[in-house]
Amino acid sequence: MTPINQQLIAELEKIEDAGPLIHEIFSRFGPRAAIGTSGQLTGVAMIDLAVSSGTLPRVFTIDTLRLFPETYQLFDKIEKKYRLKVERIKPDPKKLAAMVKEHGEHLFFDSKQKQEMCCNLRKVEPNERVLDTVDVWLTGLRADQSKGRAKTSRFEIIAHGPDKRPILKVSPLVAWTEKQLREYAAQHQVPVHPLLDWNQDGWYYESLGCVICTTPIGPDEPRRAGRWRWFNNLEDNDKECGIHKVHKDEV
């Protein structure tokens, strides 16, 4: 088993291009590596890069049970095109029922705390379960997505679970721009979420999550302004569901 440490990062850092990097990771770790994607441009591009390199990657998504119908259709299309299975990880049904019974179906409107509670149960906890099964987690984080993600590292060792087991978190396309992704998708016939091509009077979708919690953004708004729009006036609001905030301590 390849140890997760700084030596591994030093070795992988030598691989500059994303495709060979993804191929090397899956060659070393097999199903102990996985691409996590919500169906946005970066995640699907990573899948295409992996398959193009001769790798059949392990892929998962967090199915909050509130995704857009177009999102589910996209995953069906990805499975058919790349001949792989997208693992769809869902929230604990008993915990979900208890939360809805106590706080209501639309608790995320009530307060930032309840929005985070909903995201934690629907997204963070399922994601943690997947991380129990991997040593390398490939994400679609990009530096240009928000101020909070501007300093995202290409490689990071995170501490997972009660035993603080090290996991290598990799963002292979962290330096790619929206333009680069669009060009890559067009050149390689990468499936694109239809809402990412939707535009009405200058309003468009930039970041996609759950149906109610995602709205289009205007021409002059930040990329993630459409997520939980009713909290846009809060100070120090970095618009994260929690998946990429739960591992603060590096190993």
DRENKOLLO-391095 format. One record per atom (N, C-alpha, C): x, y, z. Coordinates in steps of 0.2 Angstrom, whole numbers, padded with zeros to 4 digits, always signed. Example, Ala and Ser with C-alpha at 12.3 -4.5 7.8 and 13.67 -1.06 7.14 Angstrom:
<sites>
+0066-0028+0039;+0062-0022+0039;+0066-0016+0039;+0064-0011+0035;+0068-0005+0036;+0064+0000+0039;
</sites>
This chain:
<sites>
+0004-0006+0000;+0000+0000+0000;+0004+0006+0000;+0003+0011-0005;+0007+0017-0005;+0005+0022+0001;+0010+0024+0005;+0008+0028+0011;+0006+0035+0008;+0002+0038+0012;-0001+0045+0011;+0004+0049+0015;+0009+0053+0011;+0013+0057+0015;+0016+0062+0010;+0020+0066+0013;+0023+0072+0008;+0028+0069+0003;+0031+0063+0004;+0035+0060-0001;+0030+0059-0007;+0024+0056-0006;+0020+0055-0011;+0018+0061-0015;+0016+0066-0012;+0015+0073-0015;+0021+0075-0019;+0027+0074-0017;+0033+0076-0020;+0033+0073-0027;+0032+0066-0027;+0032+0062-0033;+0026+0064-0038;+0020+0065-0035;+0015+0067-0040;+0015+0074-0042;+0019+0079-0039;+0020+0085-0041;+0023+0086-0047;+0027+0081-0049;+0032+0081-0055;+0027+0080-0061;+0021+0077-0060;+0017+0076-0066;+0013+0082-0067;+0014+0086-0072;+0011+0093-0072;+0004+0093-0076;+0003+0088-0080;-0003+0088-0084;-0008+0084-0080;-0015+0086-0080;-0020+0083-0076;-0021+0076-0079;-0021+0074-0085;-0023+0067-0087;-0018+0062-0085;-0012+0063-0086;-0007+0059-0083;-0007+0058-0076;-0008+0064-0072;-0009+0064-0065;-0014+0059-0063;-0020+0060-0066;-0026+0056-0064;-0025+0048-0065;-0021+0047-0071;-0020+0040-0073;-0015+0037-0068;-0010+0041-0066;-0005+0038-0061;-0008+0037-0054;-0013+0041-0052;-0016+0040-0046;-0020+0034-0046;-0024+0033-0051;-0028+0027-0051;-0024+0020-0052;-0018+0021-0056;-0014+0016-0057;-0011+0013-0050;-0010+0018-0046;-0007+0016-0039;-0012+0014-0034;-0018+0017-0034;-0023+0016-0029;-0029+0012-0031;-0030+0011-0038;-0036+0008-0040;-0043+0010-0037;-0047+0006-0034;-0053+0008-0031;-0053+0012-0025;-0046+0012-0022;-0045+0016-0016;-0044+0024-0018;-0045+0025-0024;-0045+0032-0026;-0052+0033-0030;-0055+0039-0029;-0062+0040-0032;-0062+0048-0034;-0066+0049-0039;-0068+0056-0042;-0074+0057-0039;-0075+0063-0035;-0081+0065-0032;-0084+0071-0037;-0090+0070-0039;-0092+0076-0044;-0100+0077-0042;-0102+0083-0043;-0109+0085-0043;-0112+0086-0050;-0108+0084-0055;-0110+0085-0062;-0108+0091-0065;-0104+0095-0062;-0102+0101-0065;-0096+0100-0070;-0094+0105-0073;-0089+0105-0079;-0083+0101-0076;-0080+0103-0071;-0073+0101-0069;-0074+0093-0067;-0079+0091-0064;-0079+0084-0062;-0080+0079-0068;-0084+0082-0073;-0085+0077-0079;-0079+0078-0083;-0075+0083-0084;-0069+0084-0087;-0064+0079-0084;-0064+0078-0078;-0059+0074-0074;-0061+0066-0076;-0067+0065-0077;-0069+0058-0079;-0067+0057-0086;-0068+0062-0090;-0065+0061-0097;-0058+0060-0098;-0054+0064-0094;-0047+0064-0094;-0045+0057-0092;-0048+0054-0087;-0046+0048-0084;-0047+0042-0089;-0053+0042-0092;-0055+0037-0097;-0050+0038-0103;-0049+0044-0105;-0045+0045-0111;-0038+0043-0110;-0036+0042-0104;-0029+0040-0102;-0029+0032-0101;-0034+0029-0102;-0035+0022-0102;-0037+0019-0095;-0039+0024-0091;-0041+0022-0084;-0049+0022-0084;-0052+0017-0080;-0059+0016-0079;-0059+0019-0071;-0061+0025-0070;-0061+0028-0063;-0067+0026-0059;-0065+0026-0053;-0071+0025-0048;-0074+0032-0047;-0080+0033-0048;-0084+0040-0048;-0090+0039-0043;-0090+0045-0039;-0096+0045-0035;-0099+0052-0035;-0105+0052-0033;-0109+0059-0032;-0113+0058-0025;-0114+0064-0022;-0118+0064-0016;-0125+0066-0019;-0130+0061-0018;-0137+0062-0020;-0141+0064-0014;-0142+0071-0014;-0145+0074-0008;-0153+0072-0008;-0155+0069-0014;-0162+0068-0015;-0166+0074-0017;-0162+0080-0018;-0165+0086-0020;-0162+0089-0026;-0158+0085-0030;-0155+0087-0036;-0159+0089-0042;-0157+0093-0046;-0161+0095-0052;-0162+0088-0056;-0168+0088-0059;-0169+0082-0064;-0164+0081-0069;-0161+0087-0072;-0156+0087-0077;-0150+0084-0074;-0149+0085-0067;-0143+0082-0064;-0143+0074-0065;-0148+0071-0063;-0149+0064-0063;-0149+0062-0070;-0151+0065-0075;-0151+0064-0082;-0144+0064-0084;-0140+0069-0082;-0133+0069-0084;-0129+0063-0081;-0130+0061-0075;-0126+0055-0073;-0128+0049-0077;-0134+0048-0079;-0136+0043-0083;-0132+0043-0090;-0131+0049-0092;-0128+0050-0099;-0120+0049-0098;-0118+0051-0092;-0111+0049-0091;-0109+0042-0090;-0114+0038-0087;-0113+0031-0086;-0113+0028-0093;-0118+0030-0097;-0118+0027-0104;-0112+0028-0108;-0110+0035-0108;-0104+0037-0113;-0098+0033-0111;-0096+0033-0104;-0090+0031-0102;-0090+0024-0099;-0096+0021-0099;-0097+0014-0097;-0094+0012-0090;-0096+0017-0086;-0095+0016-0079;-0101+0017-0074;-0100+0016-0068;-0106+0017-0063;-0104+0022-0059;-0109+0027-0059;-0108+0033-0054;-0111+0031-0047;-0107+0030-0042;-0110+0028-0036;-0114+0034-0033;-0120+0033-0031;-0125+0038-0029;-0126+0037-0021;-0122+0042-0018;-0122+0041-0010;-0128+0045-0007;-0132+0042-0004;-0138+0046-0001;-0138+0047+0006;-0142+0052+0009;-0142+0053+0016;-0145+0047+0020;-0144+0047+0026;-0147+0042+0031;-0154+0043+0031;-0159+0039+0029;-0166+0040+0029;-0169+0041+0035;-0167+0038+0041;-0170+0039+0047;-0168+0046+0050;-0161+0048+0049;-0159+0055+0051;-0163+0060+0047;-0164+0059+0041;-0167+0064+0037;-0174+0064+0039;-0178+0059+0040;-0185+0059+0042;-0186+0063+0049;-0181+0062+0053;-0181+0065+0060;-0180+0073+0059;-0175+0075+0055;-0174+0082+0054;-0180+0085+0051;-0183+0082+0046;-0189+0085+0043;-0195+0086+0048;-0196+0081+0052;-0201+0081+0056;-0200+0086+0062;-0194+0087+0064;-0193+0092+0069;-0192+0099+0066;-0189+0100+0060;-0188+0107+0058;-0192+0109+0052;-0195+0104+0049;-0199+0106+0042;-0195+0104+0036;-0198+0104+0031;-0195+0102+0024;-0191+0107+0022;-0192+0113+0023;-0188+0119+0020;-0185+0123+0026;-0182+0119+0030;-0178+0122+0036;-0173+0127+0034;-0170+0126+0028;-0164+0130+0026;-0166+0137+0025;-0172+0139+0025;-0174+0146+0024;-0174+0149+0031;-0174+0146+0037;-0175+0149+0043;-0169+0152+0046;-0163+0149+0045;-0157+0152+0047;-0151+0149+0044;-0145+0152+0045;-0139+0149+0042;-0137+0142+0045;-0139+0142+0052;-0137+0136+0056;-0141+0130+0053;-0148+0132+0052;-0152+0126+0049;-0150+0124+0042;-0148+0129+0038;-0145+0127+0032;-0139+0123+0032;-0135+0124+0037;-0129+0120+0038;-0131+0113+0040;-0136+0113+0045;-0138+0107+0047;-0141+0102+0042;-0145+0105+0037;-0147+0101+0031;-0142+0099+0027;-0137+0103+0025;-0131+0102+0021;-0127+0096+0024;-0126+0097+0031;-0122+0092+0034;-0125+0085+0034;-0132+0084+0034;-0135+0078+0034;-0136+0075+0027;-0137+0080+0022;-0138+0078+0016;-0132+0077+0011;-0127+0080+0013;-0121+0080+0009;-0114+0078+0013;-0113+0082+0019;-0107+0080+0022;-0106+0073+0025;-0112+0071+0028;-0111+0064+0031;-0111+0059+0026;-0115+0059+0020;-0114+0054+0015;-0107+0054+0012;-0104+0061+0011;-0097+0061+0009;-0092+0058+0013;-0093+0059+0020;-0089+0056+0025;-0089+0048+0024;-0095+0045+0023;-0095+0038+0022;-0091+0036+0016;-0091+0039+0011;-0087+0038+0005;-0080+0038+0006;-0078+0043+0010;-0071+0044+0012;-0068+0038+0016;-0073+0035+0020;-0071+0029+0023;-0068+0024+0019;-0069+0024+0012;-0067+0019+0008;-0062+0021+0003;-0059+0027+0004;-0054+0029-0001;-0047+0031+0003;-0042+0031-0001;-0036+0034+0001;-0034+0041-0003;-0037+0041-0009;-0036+0047-0013;-0043+0050-0015;-0044+0056-0014;-0051+0059-0016;-0049+0065-0021;-0052+0064-0027;-0051+0069-0032;-0057+0073-0033;-0056+0080-0032;-0061+0084-0032;-0061+0089-0038;-0067+0092-0039;-0067+0097-0044;-0066+0104-0042;-0063+0105-0036;-0062+0112-0034;-0057+0116-0039;-0059+0122-0040;-0055+0127-0044;-0053+0133-0041;-0048+0136-0042;-0046+0143-0038;-0050+0148-0041;-0053+0148-0047;-0057+0154-0049;-0064+0153-0047;-0066+0148-0043;-0073+0148-0041;-0076+0153-0036;-0072+0155-0032;-0074+0159-0026;-0068+0162-0023;-0069+0167-0019;-0063+0170-0015;-0061+0164-0010;-0066+0161-0007;-0064+0156-0002;-0060+0150-0005;-0060+0149-0012;-0057+0143-0015;-0051+0146-0019;-0049+0152-0018;-0044+0155-0022;-0037+0152-0020;-0036+0150-0014;-0030+0147-0012;-0030+0140-0011;-0034+0137-0015;-0035+0129-0015;-0028+0126-0017;-0026+0121-0014;-0020+0118-0016;-0021+0112-0021;-0017+0111-0025;-0018+0105-0029;-0017+0098-0025;-0013+0098-0020;-0013+0092-0016;-0014+0094-0009;-0017+0091-0005;-0018+0092+0002;-0019+0085+0006;-0016+0084+0011;-0017+0078+0016;-0022+0081+0021;-0027+0077+0021;-0032+0079+0026;-0033+0073+0031;-0036+0075+0037;-0036+0070+0043;-0044+0067+0043;-0045+0061+0041;-0052+0059+0041;-0054+0054+0047;-0060+0055+0049;-0062+0051+0054;-0059+0052+0061;-0062+0048+0066;-0060+0048+0073;-0052+0047+0074;-0050+0042+0069;-0043+0040+0070;-0038+0045+0066;-0041+0050+0063;-0037+0055+0059;-0033+0052+0053;-0036+0047+0050;-0032+0043+0045;-0031+0048+0039;-0025+0048+0036;-0023+0053+0031;-0026+0051+0024;-0029+0055+0021;-0032+0055+0014;-0029+0060+0010;-0027+0058+0004;-0024+0063-0001;-0030+0066-0005;-0031+0073-0004;-0036+0076-0007;-0033+0080-0013;-0035+0078-0019;-0032+0081-0025;-0037+0085-0029;-0035+0091-0032;-0039+0095-0036;-0035+0095-0043;-0035+0091-0047;-0031+0090-0053;-0032+0097-0058;-0038+0100-0058;-0039+0105-0062;-0040+0112-0059;-0036+0112-0053;-0037+0118-0049;-0035+0125-0052;-0031+0124-0057;-0028+0130-0060;-0032+0132-0067;-0037+0127-0069;-0040+0128-0075;-0045+0133-0074;-0047+0137-0080;-0052+0142-0080;-0058+0139-0083;-0063+0143-0082;-0070+0142-0086;-0069+0141-0093;-0065+0145-0096;-0064+0145-0103;-0060+0139-0105;-0055+0137-0102;-0052+0131-0103;-0056+0125-0103;-0061+0124-0098;-0065+0119-0097;-0070+0118-0103;-0073+0124-0105;-0077+0124-0110;-0074+0122-0117;-0068+0124-0118;-0065+0122-0124;-0063+0115-0124;-0061+0112-0118;-0060+0105-0117;-0066+0101-0119;-0072+0103-0115;-0078+0100-0116;-0080+0099-0123;-0080+0105-0127;-0082+0105-0134;-0077+0101-0138;-0071+0101-0137;-0066+0097-0141;-0067+0090-0140;-0069+0088-0134;-0069+0080-0133;-0076+0078-0132;-0081+0082-0134;-0088+0080-0133;-0090+0077-0126;-0087+0081-0121;-0089+0080-0114;-0096+0081-0113;-0100+0077-0109;-0107+0079-0107;-0107+0085-0103;-0111+0090-0104;-0112+0096-0100;-0119+0096-0098;-0119+0098-0091;-0125+0099-0088;-0129+0104-0092;-0135+0103-0094;-0139+0107-0098;-0140+0114-0095;-0141+0114-0088;-0142+0121-0085;-0136+0125-0085;-0130+0123-0087;-0124+0127-0087;-0124+0130-0094;-0128+0128-0099;-0129+0132-0105;-0135+0136-0105;-0139+0136-0100;-0145+0140-0099;-0144+0147-0098;-0147+0152-0102;-0146+0159-0101;-0152+0163-0103;-0155+0167-0099;-0161+0171-0100;-0160+0178-0098;-0160+0182-0103;-0159+0189-0101;-0152+0191-0097;-0147+0187-0098;-0141+0188-0095;-0140+0184-0088;-0146+0181-0086;-0145+0177-0080;-0144+0170-0082;-0139+0167-0078;-0137+0160-0080;-0135+0156-0074;-0134+0150-0074;-0132+0145-0069;-0124+0145-0069;-0121+0146-0063;-0114+0145-0063;-0112+0139-0058;-0116+0138-0053;-0114+0133-0048;-0121+0129-0047;-0120+0123-0047;-0127+0119-0046;-0126+0115-0040;-0132+0115-0036;-0133+0110-0031;-0140+0108-0030;-0143+0108-0025;-0150+0106-0024;-0155+0111-0027;-0160+0109-0029;-0165+0113-0033;-0167+0119-0030;-0170+0119-0024;-0172+0125-0021;-0166+0130-0019;-0161+0127-0017;-0155+0131-0014;-0150+0134-0020;-0152+0132-0026;-0148+0135-0032;-0152+0139-0036;-0150+0145-0038;-0154+0150-0042;-0149+0153-0047;-0151+0155-0053;-0146+0158-0058;-0143+0165-0055;-0138+0167-0058;-0135+0173-0056;-0135+0178-0061;-0135+0184-0059;-0135+0190-0064;-0128+0191-0067;-0127+0196-0072;-0121+0197-0075;-0115+0199-0071;-0117+0203-0065;-0112+0206-0061;-0111+0203-0054;-0114+0197-0053;-0114+0194-0047;-0108+0189-0047;-0106+0187-0040;-0100+0182-0039;-0103+0175-0042;-0098+0171-0043;-0100+0164-0046;-0105+0160-0041;-0104+0161-0035;-0108+0157-0030;-0114+0161-0027;-0116+0167-0030;-0121+0171-0027;-0128+0167-0028;-0128+0163-0032;-0135+0159-0033;-0136+0154-0028;-0131+0152-0024;-0132+0147-0019;-0134+0150-0013;-0140+0147-0010;-0143+0150-0004;-0143+0158-0004;-0146+0160-0010;-0147+0167-0011;-0149+0171-0005;-0154+0169-0001;-0157+0172+0004;-0152+0174+0010;-0146+0171+0009;-0140+0173+0014;-0135+0178+0011;-0136+0181+0005;-0131+0185+0002;-0129+0191+0006;-0134+0193+0010;-0132+0199+0014;-0128+0198+0021;-0127+0192+0022;-0123+0190+0028;-0116+0192+0027;-0113+0194+0033;-0105+0195+0032;-0102+0188+0033;-0096+0188+0030;-0092+0182+0031;-0095+0176+0029;-0099+0176+0023;-0102+0171+0021;-0099+0168+0014;-0095+0162+0015;-0091+0160+0010;-0095+0155+0006;-0101+0153+0007;-0106+0149+0003;-0103+0142+0001;-0102+0139+0007;-0099+0132+0006;-0104+0127+0010;-0106+0121+0007;-0110+0117+0010;-0107+0113+0016;-0101+0113+0016;-0097+0110+0022;-0093+0104+0020;-0094+0101+0014;-0089+0095+0012;-0082+0097+0012;-0081+0103+0009;-0074+0105+0009;-0071+0110+0015;-0075+0110+0020;-0073+0113+0026;-0072+0109+0032;-0074+0103+0032;-0074+0099+0038;-0067+0096+0040;-0062+0097+0035;-0055+0094+0036;-0051+0100+0037;-0051+0103+0043;-0047+0109+0043;-0039+0107+0045;-0038+0102+0049;-0032+0100+0051;-0028+0096+0046;-0022+0098+0044;-0018+0094+0040;-0014+0089+0044;-0013+0083+0041;-0009+0078+0045;-0002+0080+0044;
</sites>
